[in-house]
Structures are given as structure tokens and as C-alpha cells.
């Protein structure tokens, strides 16, 4: 018999941190909503967002734009 997975309030808070970051909220904004410390919010984001391919692509796009502007100067 498979075991049932229990979703806790902690799981919802961690999901909120991740979704807020994906929506563009800053760490201070995320902490204000969730009640997490900066350290805890960063640990959650390091864990979940490290696997986010779309955010990685966006970061590379930003780096490319910045680099091209720097080179043009």
C-alpha cells in the first residue's frame, strides 16, 4: 500500500517563496509576506530556483544584454 503524502503549512510557505520570486518579488518583499528571515528565504530559493530552467535562460539573456552594452561603450 503506497504511503500518502502530507502537505504541511511549511510546504505552502516554501511554495509561496518560490512563486513570489518567479513573479519578480525581492527577498525583502518575500520575507515581509512569509515571515521568513533573509537567510531562510535564500536557502529555499537556492534549493528550488536552482532547478528552474526558465530563470536560468532569463539570467543568461540579461547577461548578454549587459555585456553587449558594455562592449558598445
N, CA, C, O and CB atoms as a CASP TS submission, in Angstrom:
PFRMAT TS
TARGET T0000
AUTHOR 0000-0000-0000
METHOD Language model
MODEL 1
PARENT N/A
ATOM      1  N   UNK     1       0.847  -1.186   0.000  1.00  0.00           N
ATOM      2  CA  UNK     1       0.000   0.000   0.000  1.00  0.00           C
ATOM      3  C   UNK     1       0.889   1.245   0.000  1.00  0.00           C
ATOM      4  O   UNK     1       1.746   1.385   0.872  1.00  0.00           O
ATOM      5  CB  UNK     1      -0.962   0.001   1.229  1.00  0.00           C
ATOM      6  N   UNK     2       0.700   2.148  -0.963  1.00  0.00           N
ATOM      7  CA  UNK     2       1.530   3.351  -1.003  1.00  0.00           C
ATOM      8  C   UNK     2       1.199   4.287   0.160  1.00  0.00           C
ATOM      9  O   UNK     2       0.058   4.380   0.615  1.00  0.00           O
ATOM     10  CB  UNK     2       1.345   4.084  -2.340  1.00  0.00           C
ATOM     11  N   UNK     3       2.236   4.967   0.616  1.00  0.00           N
ATOM     12  CA  UNK     3       2.003   5.926   1.697  1.00  0.00           C
ATOM     13  C   UNK     3       1.444   7.223   1.125  1.00  0.00           C
ATOM     14  O   UNK     3       1.751   7.594  -0.008  1.00  0.00           O
ATOM     15  CB  UNK     3       3.309   6.200   2.484  1.00  0.00           C
ATOM     16  N   UNK     4       0.637   7.897   1.900  1.00  0.00           N
ATOM     17  CA  UNK     4       0.067   9.172   1.488  1.00  0.00           C
ATOM     18  C   UNK     4       1.027  10.293   1.834  1.00  0.00           C
ATOM     19  O   UNK     4       1.654  10.281   2.894  1.00  0.00           O
ATOM     20  CB  UNK     4      -1.303   9.406   2.153  1.00  0.00           C
ATOM     21  N   UNK     5       1.138  11.247   0.951  1.00  0.00           N
ATOM     22  CA  UNK     5       1.991  12.390   1.215  1.00  0.00           C
ATOM     23  C   UNK     5       1.163  13.452   1.932  1.00  0.00           C
ATOM     24  O   UNK     5       0.047  13.772   1.521  1.00  0.00           O
ATOM     25  CB  UNK     5       2.610  12.950  -0.103  1.00  0.00           C
ATOM     26  N   UNK     6       1.715  13.979   2.983  1.00  0.00           N
ATOM     27  CA  UNK     6       1.051  15.021   3.735  1.00  0.00           C
ATOM     28  C   UNK     6       1.650  16.369   3.360  1.00  0.00           C
ATOM     29  O   UNK     6       2.868  16.544   3.405  1.00  0.00           O
ATOM     30  CB  UNK     6       1.167  14.767   5.251  1.00  0.00           C
ATOM     31  N   UNK     7       0.819  17.298   2.998  1.00  0.00           N
ATOM     32  CA  UNK     7       1.266  18.654   2.691  1.00  0.00           C
ATOM     33  C   UNK     7       1.074  19.492   3.944  1.00  0.00           C
ATOM     34  O   UNK     7      -0.004  19.512   4.539  1.00  0.00           O
ATOM     35  CB  UNK     7       0.485  19.262   1.469  1.00  0.00           C
ATOM     36  N   UNK     8       2.127  20.175   4.330  1.00  0.00           N
ATOM     37  CA  UNK     8       2.099  20.965   5.556  1.00  0.00           C
ATOM     38  C   UNK     8       2.036  22.456   5.244  1.00  0.00           C
ATOM     39  O   UNK     8       2.214  22.872   4.099  1.00  0.00           O
ATOM     40  CB  UNK     8       3.326  20.658   6.416  1.00  0.00           C
ATOM     41  N   UNK     9       1.781  23.248   6.276  1.00  0.00           N
ATOM     42  CA  UNK     9       1.823  24.702   6.119  1.00  0.00           C
ATOM     43  C   UNK     9       3.199  25.136   5.644  1.00  0.00           C
ATOM     44  O   UNK     9       3.324  26.082   4.865  1.00  0.00           O
ATOM     45  CB  UNK     9       1.465  25.407   7.441  1.00  0.00           C
ATOM     46  N   UNK    10       4.233  24.444   6.114  1.00  0.00           N
ATOM     47  CA  UNK    10       5.613  24.747   5.700  1.00  0.00           C
ATOM     48  C   UNK    10       5.768  24.580   4.188  1.00  0.00           C
ATOM     49  O   UNK    10       6.425  25.392   3.536  1.00  0.00           O
ATOM     50  CB  UNK    10       6.619  23.830   6.444  1.00  0.00           C
ATOM     51  N   UNK    11       5.169  23.539   3.639  1.00  0.00           N
ATOM     52  CA  UNK    11       5.221  23.315   2.192  1.00  0.00           C
ATOM     53  C   UNK    11       4.575  24.483   1.440  1.00  0.00           C
ATOM     54  O   UNK    11       5.097  24.935   0.421  1.00  0.00           O
ATOM     55  CB  UNK    11       4.517  21.989   1.827  1.00  0.00           C
ATOM     56  N   UNK    12       3.445  24.963   1.945  1.00  0.00           N
ATOM     57  CA  UNK    12       2.777  26.095   1.300  1.00  0.00           C
ATOM     58  C   UNK    12       3.623  27.360   1.374  1.00  0.00           C
ATOM     59  O   UNK    12       3.682  28.126   0.412  1.00  0.00           O
ATOM     60  CB  UNK    12       1.416  26.343   1.944  1.00  0.00           C
ATOM     61  N   UNK    13       4.280  27.582   2.515  1.00  0.00           N
ATOM     62  CA  UNK    13       5.138  28.761   2.656  1.00  0.00           C
ATOM     63  C   UNK    13       6.331  28.677   1.701  1.00  0.00           C
ATOM     64  O   UNK    13       6.699  29.674   1.080  1.00  0.00           O
ATOM     65  CB  UNK    13       5.629  28.900   4.114  1.00  0.00           C
ATOM     66  N   UNK    14       6.930  27.505   1.584  1.00  0.00           N
ATOM     67  CA  UNK    14       8.058  27.334   0.661  1.00  0.00           C
ATOM     68  C   UNK    14       7.625  27.551  -0.784  1.00  0.00           C
ATOM     69  O   UNK    14       8.352  28.155  -1.571  1.00  0.00           O
ATOM     70  CB  UNK    14       8.674  25.935   0.819  1.00  0.00           C
ATOM     71  N   UNK    15       6.445  27.060  -1.127  1.00  0.00           N
ATOM     72  CA  UNK    15       5.911  27.284  -2.464  1.00  0.00           C
ATOM     73  C   UNK    15       5.660  28.766  -2.698  1.00  0.00           C
ATOM     74  O   UNK    15       5.935  29.280  -3.782  1.00  0.00           O
ATOM     75  CB  UNK    15       4.620  26.488  -2.668  1.00  0.00           C
ATOM     76  N   UNK    16       5.140  29.450  -1.692  1.00  0.00           N
ATOM     77  CA  UNK    16       4.907  30.893  -1.815  1.00  0.00           C
ATOM     78  C   UNK    16       6.213  31.628  -2.082  1.00  0.00           C
ATOM     79  O   UNK    16       6.253  32.533  -2.916  1.00  0.00           O
ATOM     80  CB  UNK    16       4.241  31.445  -0.541  1.00  0.00           C
ATOM     81  N   UNK    17       7.275  31.253  -1.387  1.00  0.00           N
ATOM     82  CA  UNK    17       8.585  31.893  -1.601  1.00  0.00           C
ATOM     83  C   UNK    17       9.007  31.723  -3.060  1.00  0.00           C
ATOM     84  O   UNK    17       9.426  32.682  -3.708  1.00  0.00           O
ATOM     85  CB  UNK    17       9.666  31.286  -0.646  1.00  0.00           C
ATOM     86  N   UNK    18       8.896  30.518  -3.561  1.00  0.00           N
ATOM     87  CA  UNK    18       9.310  30.235  -4.933  1.00  0.00           C
ATOM     88  C   UNK    18       8.457  30.988  -5.940  1.00  0.00           C
ATOM     89  O   UNK    18       8.990  31.586  -6.875  1.00  0.00           O
ATOM     90  CB  UNK    18       9.239  28.741  -5.209  1.00  0.00           C
ATOM     91  N   UNK    19       7.157  30.969  -5.766  1.00  0.00           N
ATOM     92  CA  UNK    19       6.267  31.657  -6.701  1.00  0.00           C
ATOM     93  C   UNK    19       6.472  33.164  -6.660  1.00  0.00           C
ATOM     94  O   UNK    19       6.454  33.822  -7.700  1.00  0.00           O
ATOM     95  CB  UNK    19       4.813  31.325  -6.390  1.00  0.00           C
ATOM     96  N   UNK    20       6.667  33.711  -5.469  1.00  0.00           N
ATOM     97  CA  UNK    20       6.912  35.150  -5.364  1.00  0.00           C
ATOM     98  C   UNK    20       8.195  35.547  -6.094  1.00  0.00           C
ATOM     99  O   UNK    20       8.232  36.563  -6.787  1.00  0.00           O
ATOM    100  CB  UNK    20       6.993  35.570  -3.891  1.00  0.00           C
ATOM    101  N   UNK    21       9.233  34.747  -5.935  1.00  0.00           N
ATOM    102  CA  UNK    21      10.494  35.032  -6.632  1.00  0.00           C
ATOM    103  C   UNK    21      10.305  34.962  -8.140  1.00  0.00           C
ATOM    104  O   UNK    21      10.815  35.810  -8.872  1.00  0.00           O
ATOM    105  CB  UNK    21      11.593  34.047  -6.193  1.00  0.00           C
ATOM    106  N   UNK    22       9.581  33.966  -8.603  1.00  0.00           N
ATOM    107  CA  UNK    22       9.320  33.845 -10.045  1.00  0.00           C
ATOM    108  C   UNK    22       8.501  35.021 -10.566  1.00  0.00           C
ATOM    109  O   UNK    22       8.611  35.392 -11.735  1.00  0.00           O
ATOM    110  CB  UNK    22       8.590  32.532 -10.346  1.00  0.00           C
ATOM    111  N   UNK    23       7.685  35.602  -9.701  1.00  0.00           N
ATOM    112  CA  UNK    23       6.868  36.765 -10.085  1.00  0.00           C
ATOM    113  C   UNK    23       7.666  38.063 -10.037  1.00  0.00           C
ATOM    114  O   UNK    23       7.163  39.115 -10.433  1.00  0.00           O
ATOM    115  CB  UNK    23       5.648  36.880  -9.171  1.00  0.00           C
ATOM    116  N   UNK    24       8.908  37.996  -9.554  1.00  0.00           N
ATOM    117  CA  UNK    24       9.752  39.189  -9.531  1.00  0.00           C
ATOM    118  C   UNK    24       9.839  39.880  -8.187  1.00  0.00           C
ATOM    119  O   UNK    24      10.416  40.964  -8.098  1.00  0.00           O
ATOM    120  CB  UNK    24       9.259  40.152 -10.524  1.00  0.00           C
ATOM    121  N   UNK    25       9.288  39.292  -7.141  1.00  0.00           N
ATOM    122  CA  UNK    25       9.371  39.906  -5.808  1.00  0.00           C
ATOM    123  C   UNK    25      10.812  39.853  -5.299  1.00  0.00           C
ATOM    124  O   UNK    25      11.549  38.908  -5.580  1.00  0.00           O
ATOM    125  CB  UNK    25       8.415  39.190  -4.809  1.00  0.00           C
ATOM    126  N   UNK    26      11.191  40.865  -4.559  1.00  0.00           N
ATOM    127  CA  UNK    26      12.523  40.905  -3.970  1.00  0.00           C
ATOM    128  C   UNK    26      12.546  40.050  -2.701  1.00  0.00           C
ATOM    129  O   UNK    26      11.501  39.681  -2.166  1.00  0.00           O
ATOM    130  CB  UNK    26      12.944  42.366  -3.657  1.00  0.00           C
ATOM    131  N   UNK    27      13.750  39.745  -2.235  1.00  0.00           N
ATOM    132  CA  UNK    27      13.882  38.969  -0.991  1.00  0.00           C
ATOM    133  C   UNK    27      13.207  39.704   0.178  1.00  0.00           C
ATOM    134  O   UNK    27      12.475  39.070   0.937  1.00  0.00           O
ATOM    135  CB  UNK    27      15.383  38.709  -0.668  1.00  0.00           C
ATOM    136  N   UNK    28      13.428  41.022   0.352  1.00  0.00           N
ATOM    137  CA  UNK    28      12.730  41.702   1.450  1.00  0.00           C
ATOM    138  C   UNK    28      11.202  41.608   1.330  1.00  0.00           C
ATOM    139  O   UNK    28      10.512  41.447   2.337  1.00  0.00           O
ATOM    140  CB  UNK    28      13.147  43.165   1.495  1.00  0.00           C
ATOM    141  N   UNK    29      10.680  41.705   0.122  1.00  0.00           N
ATOM    142  CA  UNK    29       9.232  41.585  -0.072  1.00  0.00           C
ATOM    143  C   UNK    29       8.758  40.172   0.294  1.00  0.00           C
ATOM    144  O   UNK    29       7.730  40.002   0.950  1.00  0.00           O
ATOM    145  CB  UNK    29       8.851  41.919  -1.539  1.00  0.00           C
ATOM    146  N   UNK    30       9.511  39.180  -0.135  1.00  0.00           N
ATOM    147  CA  UNK    30       9.164  37.791   0.175  1.00  0.00           C
ATOM    148  C   UNK    30       9.161  37.566   1.689  1.00  0.00           C
ATOM    149  O   UNK    30       8.262  36.919   2.226  1.00  0.00           O
ATOM    150  CB  UNK    30      10.153  36.817  -0.511  1.00  0.00           C
ATOM    151  N   UNK    31      10.169  38.103   2.367  1.00  0.00           N
ATOM    152  CA  UNK    31      10.260  37.945   3.824  1.00  0.00           C
ATOM    153  C   UNK    31       9.103  38.641   4.531  1.00  0.00           C
ATOM    154  O   UNK    31       8.588  38.141   5.531  1.00  0.00           O
ATOM    155  CB  UNK    31      11.592  38.498   4.338  1.00  0.00           C
ATOM    156  N   UNK    32       8.697  39.797   4.008  1.00  0.00           N
ATOM    157  CA  UNK    32       7.592  40.540   4.619  1.00  0.00           C
ATOM    158  C   UNK    32       6.286  39.755   4.547  1.00  0.00           C
ATOM    159  O   UNK    32       5.454  39.835   5.451  1.00  0.00           O
ATOM    160  CB  UNK    32       7.423  41.897   3.934  1.00  0.00           C
ATOM    161  N   UNK    33       6.115  39.005   3.477  1.00  0.00           N
ATOM    162  CA  UNK    33       4.883  38.235   3.300  1.00  0.00           C
ATOM    163  C   UNK    33       4.915  36.920   4.070  1.00  0.00           C
ATOM    164  O   UNK    33       3.936  36.551   4.719  1.00  0.00           O
ATOM    165  CB  UNK    33       4.646  37.959   1.824  1.00  0.00           C
ATOM    166  N   UNK    34       6.043  36.214   3.998  1.00  0.00           N
ATOM    167  CA  UNK    34       6.116  34.862   4.558  1.00  0.00           C
ATOM    168  C   UNK    34       6.557  34.817   6.012  1.00  0.00           C
ATOM    169  O   UNK    34       6.295  33.842   6.716  1.00  0.00           O
ATOM    170  CB  UNK    34       7.050  34.037   3.746  1.00  0.00           C
ATOM    171  N   UNK    35       7.228  35.876   6.463  1.00  0.00           N
ATOM    172  CA  UNK    35       7.750  35.877   7.820  1.00  0.00           C
ATOM    173  C   UNK    35       9.094  35.187   7.945  1.00  0.00           C
ATOM    174  O   UNK    35       9.627  35.067   9.048  1.00  0.00           O
ATOM    175  CB  UNK    35       6.773  35.226   8.735  1.00  0.00           C
ATOM    176  N   UNK    36       9.646  34.734   6.838  1.00  0.00           N
ATOM    177  CA  UNK    36      10.967  34.100   6.860  1.00  0.00           C
ATOM    178  C   UNK    36      12.068  35.149   7.026  1.00  0.00           C
ATOM    179  O   UNK    36      11.890  36.316   6.676  1.00  0.00           O
ATOM    180  CB  UNK    36      11.198  33.286   5.567  1.00  0.00           C
ATOM    181  N   UNK    37      13.196  34.717   7.561  1.00  0.00           N
ATOM    182  CA  UNK    37      14.385  35.572   7.599  1.00  0.00           C
ATOM    183  C   UNK    37      15.000  35.587   6.202  1.00  0.00           C
ATOM    184  O   UNK    37      14.669  34.751   5.362  1.00  0.00           O
ATOM    185  CB  UNK    37      15.423  35.068   8.672  1.00  0.00           C
ATOM    186  N   UNK    38      15.898  36.542   5.960  1.00  0.00           N
ATOM    187  CA  UNK    38      16.590  36.600   4.673  1.00  0.00           C
ATOM    188  C   UNK    38      17.332  35.283   4.433  1.00  0.00           C
ATOM    189  O   UNK    38      17.308  34.741   3.328  1.00  0.00           O
ATOM    190  CB  UNK    38      17.579  37.806   4.628  1.00  0.00           C
ATOM    191  N   UNK    39      17.985  34.777   5.472  1.00  0.00           N
ATOM    192  CA  UNK    39      18.764  33.549   5.348  1.00  0.00           C
ATOM    193  C   UNK    39      17.879  32.377   4.922  1.00  0.00           C
ATOM    194  O   UNK    39      18.232  31.634   4.005  1.00  0.00           O
ATOM    195  CB  UNK    39      19.465  33.227   6.673  1.00  0.00           C
ATOM    196  N   UNK    40      16.743  32.212   5.578  1.00  0.00           N
ATOM    197  CA  UNK    40      15.850  31.102   5.260  1.00  0.00           C
ATOM    198  C   UNK    40      15.274  31.242   3.855  1.00  0.00           C
ATOM    199  O   UNK    40      15.224  30.268   3.103  1.00  0.00           O
ATOM    200  CB  UNK    40      14.719  31.020   6.284  1.00  0.00           C
ATOM    201  N   UNK    41      14.843  32.443   3.502  1.00  0.00           N
ATOM    202  CA  UNK    41      14.295  32.661   2.161  1.00  0.00           C
ATOM    203  C   UNK    41      15.345  32.340   1.097  1.00  0.00           C
ATOM    204  O   UNK    41      15.031  31.714   0.085  1.00  0.00           O
ATOM    205  CB  UNK    41      13.802  34.119   2.005  1.00  0.00           C
ATOM    206  N   UNK    42      16.577  32.760   1.322  1.00  0.00           N
ATOM    207  CA  UNK    42      17.646  32.463   0.371  1.00  0.00           C
ATOM    208  C   UNK    42      17.912  30.972   0.270  1.00  0.00           C
ATOM    209  O   UNK    42      18.156  30.463  -0.824  1.00  0.00           O
ATOM    210  CB  UNK    42      18.918  33.185   0.768  1.00  0.00           C
ATOM    211  N   UNK    43      17.871  30.267   1.385  1.00  0.00           N
ATOM    212  CA  UNK    43      18.088  28.812   1.363  1.00  0.00           C
ATOM    213  C   UNK    43      16.998  28.114   0.559  1.00  0.00           C
ATOM    214  O   UNK    43      17.281  27.195  -0.209  1.00  0.00           O
ATOM    215  CB  UNK    43      18.129  28.246   2.798  1.00  0.00           C
ATOM    216  N   UNK    44      15.760  28.547   0.735  1.00  0.00           N
ATOM    217  CA  UNK    44      14.647  27.965  -0.025  1.00  0.00           C
ATOM    218  C   UNK    44      14.837  28.238  -1.511  1.00  0.00           C
ATOM    219  O   UNK    44      14.659  27.345  -2.340  1.00  0.00           O
ATOM    220  CB  UNK    44      13.288  28.535   0.459  1.00  0.00           C
ATOM    221  N   UNK    45      15.196  29.468  -1.843  1.00  0.00           N
ATOM    222  CA  UNK    45      15.373  29.831  -3.246  1.00  0.00           C
ATOM    223  C   UNK    45      16.554  29.104  -3.871  1.00  0.00           C
ATOM    224  O   UNK    45      16.487  28.697  -5.031  1.00  0.00           O
ATOM    225  CB  UNK    45      15.562  31.331  -3.380  1.00  0.00           C
ATOM    226  N   UNK    46      17.629  28.938  -3.119  1.00  0.00           N
ATOM    227  CA  UNK    46      18.782  28.195  -3.651  1.00  0.00           C
ATOM    228  C   UNK    46      18.367  26.765  -4.003  1.00  0.00           C
ATOM    229  O   UNK    46      18.817  26.206  -5.003  1.00  0.00           O
ATOM    230  CB  UNK    46      19.951  28.181  -2.622  1.00  0.00           C
ATOM    231  N   UNK    47      17.526  26.198  -3.190  1.00  0.00           N
ATOM    232  CA  UNK    47      17.096  24.809  -3.407  1.00  0.00           C
ATOM    233  C   UNK    47      16.155  24.689  -4.607  1.00  0.00           C
ATOM    234  O   UNK    47      16.376  23.855  -5.485  1.00  0.00           O
ATOM    235  CB  UNK    47      16.405  24.266  -2.150  1.00  0.00           C
ATOM    236  N   UNK    48      15.120  25.506  -4.649  1.00  0.00           N
ATOM    237  CA  UNK    48      14.089  25.350  -5.668  1.00  0.00           C
ATOM    238  C   UNK    48      14.402  26.057  -6.981  1.00  0.00           C
ATOM    239  O   UNK    48      14.130  25.514  -8.052  1.00  0.00           O
ATOM    240  CB  UNK    48      12.796  25.854  -5.141  1.00  0.00           C
ATOM    241  N   UNK    49      14.968  27.257  -6.915  1.00  0.00           N
ATOM    242  CA  UNK    49      15.194  28.005  -8.148  1.00  0.00           C
ATOM    243  C   UNK    49      16.427  27.549  -8.900  1.00  0.00           C
ATOM    244  O   UNK    49      16.579  27.863 -10.080  1.00  0.00           O
ATOM    245  CB  UNK    49      15.311  29.463  -7.845  1.00  0.00           C
ATOM    246  N   UNK    50      17.310  26.816  -8.242  1.00  0.00           N
ATOM    247  CA  UNK    50      18.481  26.290  -8.935  1.00  0.00           C
ATOM    248  C   UNK    50      18.066  25.329 -10.045  1.00  0.00           C
ATOM    249  O   UNK    50      18.836  25.070 -10.970  1.00  0.00           O
ATOM    250  CB  UNK    50      19.417  25.585  -7.946  1.00  0.00           C
ATOM    251  N   UNK    51      16.867  24.810  -9.952  1.00  0.00           N
ATOM    252  CA  UNK    51      16.377  23.845 -10.939  1.00  0.00           C
ATOM    253  C   UNK    51      15.468  24.480 -11.982  1.00  0.00           C
ATOM    254  O   UNK    51      14.891  23.774 -12.810  1.00  0.00           O
ATOM    255  CB  UNK    51      15.637  22.729 -10.242  1.00  0.00           C
ATOM    256  N   UNK    52      15.332  25.808 -11.954  1.00  0.00           N
ATOM    257  CA  UNK    52      14.381  26.494 -12.823  1.00  0.00           C
ATOM    258  C   UNK    52      15.052  26.886 -14.143  1.00  0.00           C
ATOM    259  O   UNK    52      15.806  27.858 -14.196  1.00  0.00           O
ATOM    260  CB  UNK    52      13.807  27.743 -12.117  1.00  0.00           C
ATOM    261  N   UNK    53      14.779  26.137 -15.189  1.00  0.00           N
ATOM    262  CA  UNK    53      15.408  26.370 -16.495  1.00  0.00           C
ATOM    263  C   UNK    53      15.034  27.723 -17.080  1.00  0.00           C
ATOM    264  O   UNK    53      15.877  28.394 -17.674  1.00  0.00           O
ATOM    265  CB  UNK    53      15.016  25.272 -17.468  1.00  0.00           C
ATOM    266  N   UNK    54      13.792  28.128 -16.920  1.00  0.00           N
ATOM    267  CA  UNK    54      13.351  29.416 -17.466  1.00  0.00           C
ATOM    268  C   UNK    54      14.106  30.576 -16.820  1.00  0.00           C
ATOM    269  O   UNK    54      14.502  31.518 -17.506  1.00  0.00           O
ATOM    270  CB  UNK    54      11.839  29.594 -17.261  1.00  0.00           C
ATOM    271  N   UNK    55      14.305  30.511 -15.505  1.00  0.00           N
ATOM    272  CA  UNK    55      15.042  31.577 -14.825  1.00  0.00           C
ATOM    273  C   UNK    55      16.503  31.584 -15.271  1.00  0.00           C
ATOM    274  O   UNK    55      17.101  32.652 -15.397  1.00  0.00           O
ATOM    275  CB  UNK    55      14.952  31.408 -13.291  1.00  0.00           C
ATOM    276  N   UNK    56      17.079  30.421 -15.510  1.00  0.00           N
ATOM    277  CA  UNK    56      18.458  30.345 -15.997  1.00  0.00           C
ATOM    278  C   UNK    56      18.563  31.008 -17.370  1.00  0.00           C
ATOM    279  O   UNK    56      19.499  31.765 -17.629  1.00  0.00           O
ATOM    280  CB  UNK    56      18.935  28.870 -16.068  1.00  0.00           C
ATOM    281  N   UNK    57      17.609  30.724 -18.238  1.00  0.00           N
ATOM    282  CA  UNK    57      17.611  31.338 -19.569  1.00  0.00           C
ATOM    283  C   UNK    57      17.472  32.854 -19.476  1.00  0.00           C
ATOM    284  O   UNK    57      18.159  33.585 -20.190  1.00  0.00           O
ATOM    285  CB  UNK    57      16.477  30.759 -20.426  1.00  0.00           C
ATOM    286  N   UNK    58      16.594  33.326 -18.606  1.00  0.00           N
ATOM    287  CA  UNK    58      16.403  34.766 -18.424  1.00  0.00           C
ATOM    288  C   UNK    58      17.681  35.422 -17.915  1.00  0.00           C
ATOM    289  O   UNK    58      18.042  36.511 -18.362  1.00  0.00           O
ATOM    290  CB  UNK    58      15.246  35.037 -17.449  1.00  0.00           C
ATOM    291  N   UNK    59      18.367  34.765 -16.984  1.00  0.00           N
ATOM    292  CA  UNK    59      19.614  35.306 -16.446  1.00  0.00           C
ATOM    293  C   UNK    59      20.671  35.429 -17.537  1.00  0.00           C
ATOM    294  O   UNK    59      21.380  36.433 -17.603  1.00  0.00           O
ATOM    295  CB  UNK    59      20.134  34.423 -15.306  1.00  0.00           C
ATOM    296  N   UNK    60      20.780  34.424 -18.387  1.00  0.00           N
ATOM    297  CA  UNK    60      21.750  34.467 -19.483  1.00  0.00           C
ATOM    298  C   UNK    60      21.390  35.585 -20.461  1.00  0.00           C
ATOM    299  O   UNK    60      22.276  36.281 -20.956  1.00  0.00           O
ATOM    300  CB  UNK    60      21.805  33.104 -20.218  1.00  0.00           C
ATOM    301  N   UNK    61      20.107  35.760 -20.741  1.00  0.00           N
ATOM    302  CA  UNK    61      19.672  36.857 -21.615  1.00  0.00           C
ATOM    303  C   UNK    61      20.077  38.208 -21.035  1.00  0.00           C
ATOM    304  O   UNK    61      20.559  39.077 -21.761  1.00  0.00           O
ATOM    305  CB  UNK    61      18.146  36.809 -21.824  1.00  0.00           C
ATOM    306  N   UNK    62      19.885  38.388 -19.731  1.00  0.00           N
ATOM    307  CA  UNK    62      20.264  39.640 -19.080  1.00  0.00           C
ATOM    308  C   UNK    62      21.772  39.860 -19.154  1.00  0.00           C
ATOM    309  O   UNK    62      22.230  40.976 -19.402  1.00  0.00           O
ATOM    310  CB  UNK    62      19.802  39.643 -17.620  1.00  0.00           C
ATOM    311  N   UNK    63      22.536  38.801 -18.940  1.00  0.00           N
ATOM    312  CA  UNK    63      23.989  38.905 -19.018  1.00  0.00           C
ATOM    313  C   UNK    63      24.424  39.289 -20.427  1.00  0.00           C
ATOM    314  O   UNK    63      25.312  40.125 -20.594  1.00  0.00           O
ATOM    315  CB  UNK    63      24.647  37.584 -18.598  1.00  0.00           C
ATOM    316  N   UNK    64      23.820  38.697 -21.422  1.00  0.00           N
ATOM    317  CA  UNK    64      24.153  39.001 -22.810  1.00  0.00           C
ATOM    318  C   UNK    64      23.861  40.463 -23.139  1.00  0.00           C
ATOM    319  O   UNK    64      24.683  41.136 -23.762  1.00  0.00           O
ATOM    320  CB  UNK    64      23.377  38.084 -23.755  1.00  0.00           C
ATOM    321  N   UNK    65      22.705  40.950 -22.727  1.00  0.00           N
ATOM    322  CA  UNK    65      22.339  42.353 -22.970  1.00  0.00           C
ATOM    323  C   UNK    65      23.326  43.283 -22.283  1.00  0.00           C
ATOM    324  O   UNK    65      23.790  44.250 -22.887  1.00  0.00           O
ATOM    325  CB  UNK    65      20.903  42.641 -22.473  1.00  0.00           C
ATOM    326  N   UNK    66      23.653  42.999 -21.023  1.00  0.00           N
ATOM    327  CA  UNK    66      24.606  43.826 -20.285  1.00  0.00           C
ATOM    328  C   UNK    66      25.957  43.831 -20.977  1.00  0.00           C
ATOM    329  O   UNK    66      26.561  44.889 -21.157  1.00  0.00           O
ATOM    330  CB  UNK    66      24.752  43.328 -18.844  1.00  0.00           C
ATOM    331  N   UNK    67      26.436  42.654 -21.368  1.00  0.00           N
ATOM    332  CA  UNK    67      27.754  42.540 -21.995  1.00  0.00           C
ATOM    333  C   UNK    67      27.805  43.296 -23.302  1.00  0.00           C
ATOM    334  O   UNK    67      28.795  43.971 -23.584  1.00  0.00           O
ATOM    335  CB  UNK    67      28.112  41.082 -22.229  1.00  0.00           C
ATOM    336  N   UNK    68      26.755  43.200 -24.111  1.00  0.00           N
ATOM    337  CA  UNK    68      26.727  43.914 -25.385  1.00  0.00           C
ATOM    338  C   UNK    68      26.739  45.423 -25.183  1.00  0.00           C
ATOM    339  O   UNK    68      27.371  46.143 -25.956  1.00  0.00           O
ATOM    340  CB  UNK    68      25.499  43.509 -26.189  1.00  0.00           C
ATOM    341  N   UNK    69      26.048  45.915 -24.153  1.00  0.00           N
ATOM    342  CA  UNK    69      26.079  47.355 -23.845  1.00  0.00           C
ATOM    343  C   UNK    69      27.462  47.788 -23.414  1.00  0.00           C
ATOM    344  O   UNK    69      27.939  48.843 -23.830  1.00  0.00           O
ATOM    345  CB  UNK    69      25.066  47.700 -22.750  1.00  0.00           C
ATOM    346  N   UNK    70      28.124  46.977 -22.573  1.00  0.00           N
ATOM    347  CA  UNK    70      29.478  47.281 -22.108  1.00  0.00           C
ATOM    348  C   UNK    70      30.456  47.316 -23.276  1.00  0.00           C
ATOM    349  O   UNK    70      31.312  48.198 -23.343  1.00  0.00           O
ATOM    350  CB  UNK    70      29.934  46.247 -21.066  1.00  0.00           C
ATOM    351  N   UNK    71      30.336  46.383 -24.174  1.00  0.00           N
ATOM    352  CA  UNK    71      31.224  46.311 -25.326  1.00  0.00           C
ATOM    353  C   UNK    71      31.037  47.491 -26.258  1.00  0.00           C
ATOM    354  O   UNK    71      31.993  47.945 -26.887  1.00  0.00           O
ATOM    355  CB  UNK    71      30.998  45.025 -26.079  1.00  0.00           C
ATOM    356  N   UNK    72      29.804  47.995 -26.354  1.00  0.00           N
ATOM    357  CA  UNK    72      29.486  49.108 -27.252  1.00  0.00           C
ATOM    358  C   UNK    72      30.027  50.434 -26.747  1.00  0.00           C
ATOM    359  O   UNK    72      30.143  51.383 -27.522  1.00  0.00           O
ATOM    360  CB  UNK    72      27.991  49.212 -27.440  1.00  0.00           C
ATOM    361  N   UNK    73      30.357  50.520 -25.479  1.00  0.00           N
ATOM    362  CA  UNK    73      30.828  51.797 -24.907  1.00  0.00           C
ATOM    363  C   UNK    73      32.272  52.062 -25.228  1.00  0.00           C
ATOM    364  O   UNK    73      32.816  53.088 -24.822  1.00  0.00           O
ATOM    365  CB  UNK    73      30.643  51.811 -23.407  1.00  0.00           C
TER
END
